[in-house]
Amino acid sequence: MDVLTFDDVALHVQVDGPDDGPAVVFGNSLGTDLRLWDPVVPLLPKGLRLIRYDKRGHGLSTCPAPPYGMGALVRDAERVMDALEARDALFVGLSIGGLIAQGLAAKRLDLVRAVVLSNTAAKIGTRAMWDERIAALRAGGLASMSDAIMERWFSPAFRNSPAVAPWKRMVETCPEDGYAGCSAAIAGSDFYSTTAALRLPALVIAGDRDGATPPDLVRELADLIPGSRFELMRGAGHLPCVEQPEAYATHLTAFLNDIGHLP
């Protein structure tokens, strides 16, 4: 566990595994921190260098004043990887983390040799939709929105179980400025043309109960990247790494094996 300090932000980072292992970098969803990957990390092959970090405005990273641009979020990921000398990595990005992955792959192919784009799209929602969410956040706080967020995130079976409680707390305790800042970054992002130009191995994952990035939207993203693999996880919502960590880890491990990114 470490903090990397840059001129405009300090980012909380956690690295597991050997320094010389093949690098896998994880980008989290809006409203979550690096603990999003806790259920999956222990299930991955040993010997990988697993790098997780909290986006600006989330977790233990500092929270600059909003709004944020997607360029700043991509630059944060870039600076983390440069500071840790993580080259030729697999970048696993979920939701806004998937947008960051797309932007980073277009900018720095020396850092990213392959991507997992999970529960994400080339463009998520509309500016008007995100402006409405930011206004609702400012009016009532995240606690007033958390039930609706849980409904978009999780299947009914998970949402109605005690297992949902820590994830609801994670959202409700996310800094409001960080949530608003990243919402603004999503509102301004459209990666259709740049992602269609990518030529690298890609695994694209959807959940059939995802209320935030529905499967058809995620499949459209997969269709943009020649040769990409699409996996639909049945019974899972927006965070399949939480609901079905074993199946999620199996998909990641098979992809790691196929691209030769194992110790």
Residue pairs with C-beta under 8 A, 6 or more apart in sequence:
1 12
1 13
1 14
2 12
2 13
2 14
2 15
3 10
3 11
3 12
3 13
3 60
4 10
4 11
4 13
4 53
4 79
4 80
4 83
6 76
6 79
8 64
8 72
9 56
9 61
9 62
9 64
9 76
10 61
10 62
11 53
11 54
11 55
11 56
11 61
11 62
11 76
11 79
11 80
12 33
12 34
12 53
12 54
12 59
12 60
12 61
13 51
13 52
13 53
13 54
13 80
13 84
14 34
14 51
14 52
14 53
15 49
15 50
15 51
15 52
15 84
16 41
16 49
16 50
16 52
17 46
17 47
17 48
17 49
17 50
18 47
18 49
18 263
19 49
20 49
21 47
21 48
21 49
21 263
22 47
22 48
22 49
22 88
22 89
22 90
22 256
22 261
22 262
22 263
23 48
23 49
23 51
23 81
23 84
23 86
23 87
23 88
23 89
23 90
24 44
24 48
24 49
24 50
24 51
24 89
24 90
24 91
24 92
24 256
24 261
25 51
25 52
25 53
25 77
25 80
25 81
25 86
25 89
25 90
25 91
25 92
26 34
26 36
26 37
26 50
26 51
26 52
26 53
26 91
26 92
26 93
26 97
27 55
27 77
27 91
27 92
27 93
27 94
27 96
27 97
27 98
27 100
27 101
28 34
28 36
28 37
28 52
28 54
28 55
28 58
28 59
28 94
28 96
28 97
29 36
29 94
29 95
29 96
29 97
29 119
29 238
29 239
30 95
30 96
30 179
30 182
30 183
30 186
31 58
31 142
31 149
31 170
31 171
31 174
31 179
32 58
32 167
32 170
32 171
32 174
32 239
33 54
33 58
33 59
33 60
33 170
33 174
34 52
34 53
34 54
34 59
35 59
35 170
36 94
36 239
36 241
36 242
37 50
37 52
37 241
39 241
39 242
39 245
40 241
40 245
40 248
40 249
40 252
41 50
41 52
43 245
43 246
43 249
44 50
44 249
44 252
44 253
44 256
45 253
45 256
45 262
45 263
46 263
47 262
47 263
48 256
48 262
48 263
49 86
51 80
51 81
51 84
51 86
51 89
53 61
53 76
53 77
53 80
54 60
54 61
55 61
55 73
55 76
55 96
55 97
55 100
55 178
55 182
56 62
56 63
56 64
56 68
56 72
56 73
56 76
56 178
56 181
56 182
57 63
57 64
57 66
57 68
57 174
57 175
57 177
57 178
57 179
57 181
57 182
58 174
58 175
58 178
58 179
58 182
63 175
63 177
63 178
63 181
64 177
64 181
65 177
65 181
66 177
66 178
66 180
66 181
66 184
67 180
67 181
67 184
67 185
68 181
68 182
68 184
68 185
69 184
69 185
69 188
70 99
70 100
70 103
70 185
70 186
70 188
70 189
71 103
72 185
73 96
73 99
73 100
73 103
73 182
73 185
74 100
74 103
74 104
74 107
77 91
77 100
77 104
78 104
78 107
78 108
78 111
80 86
81 87
81 89
81 108
81 111
82 111
86 111
87 110
87 111
88 110
88 111
88 112
88 113
89 111
89 112
89 113
90 112
90 113
90 114
90 115
90 116
90 255
90 256
90 259
90 261
91 101
91 104
91 105
91 111
91 112
91 114
91 115
91 116
92 101
92 115
92 116
92 118
92 252
93 99
93 100
93 101
93 102
93 115
93 116
93 117
93 118
93 120
94 118
94 119
94 120
94 239
94 241
95 118
95 119
95 120
95 124
95 212
95 213
95 238
96 120
96 124
96 182
96 185
96 186
97 118
97 120
98 117
98 118
98 119
98 120
98 121
98 221
99 120
99 124
99 185
99 186
99 189
99 191
101 112
101 115
101 116
101 117
101 120
102 115
102 117
102 120
102 122
102 191
102 194
102 195
102 198
103 189
103 191
103 194
104 111
104 112
105 112
105 115
105 198
105 200
106 191
106 194
106 195
106 197
106 198
109 200
112 200
113 200
113 201
113 259
113 261
114 200
114 201
114 202
114 203
114 255
114 259
114 261
115 198
115 200
115 201
115 202
115 203
116 202
116 203
116 204
116 205
116 252
116 255
117 202
117 203
117 204
117 205
117 218
117 221
117 222
118 204
118 205
118 240
118 241
119 205
119 206
119 207
119 210
119 212
119 213
119 218
119 238
119 239
119 240
120 213
120 218
120 221
121 213
121 217
121 218
121 220
121 221
122 190
122 191
122 192
122 195
122 196
122 220
122 221
122 224
123 189
123 190
123 191
123 192
124 186
124 189
124 212
124 213
124 217
125 186
125 187
126 187
127 187
127 188
129 187
130 183
130 184
130 186
130 187
131 187
133 145
133 183
134 180
134 183
134 184
136 144
136 145
137 145
137 176
137 179
137 180
137 183
138 176
138 180
141 176
142 171
142 172
142 173
142 174
142 176
142 179
143 172
145 171
146 168
146 171
146 172
149 171
150 159
150 164
150 167
150 168
150 171
151 159
151 211
152 210
152 211
152 212
152 237
152 238
153 159
153 167
153 211
153 212
153 237
153 238
153 239
154 164
154 167
154 209
154 237
154 238
154 239
154 242
154 243
155 207
155 209
155 235
155 236
155 237
155 243
156 209
157 235
158 164
158 237
158 242
158 243
159 237
167 239
167 242
192 224
195 221
195 224
195 225
196 224
196 225
198 224
198 225
199 226
200 225
201 227
201 228
201 255
201 258
201 259
202 222
202 225
202 227
202 228
202 229
203 228
203 229
203 231
203 251
203 252
203 255
204 218
204 219
204 221
204 222
204 225
204 228
204 229
204 230
204 231
205 218
205 230
205 231
205 233
205 240
205 248
205 251
206 213
206 214
206 215
206 218
206 219
206 230
206 231
206 232
206 233
207 215
207 232
207 233
207 235
207 236
207 237
207 238
207 239
207 240
207 243
208 215
208 232
208 233
208 234
208 235
208 236
209 235
209 236
209 237
210 218
210 236
210 237
210 238
211 237
211 238
212 238
213 238
215 232
218 230
219 230
219 232
222 228
222 229
222 230
229 255
231 251
233 240
233 244
233 247
233 248
233 251
235 243
235 244
236 243
236 244
236 247
237 243
240 247
240 248
241 248
256 262
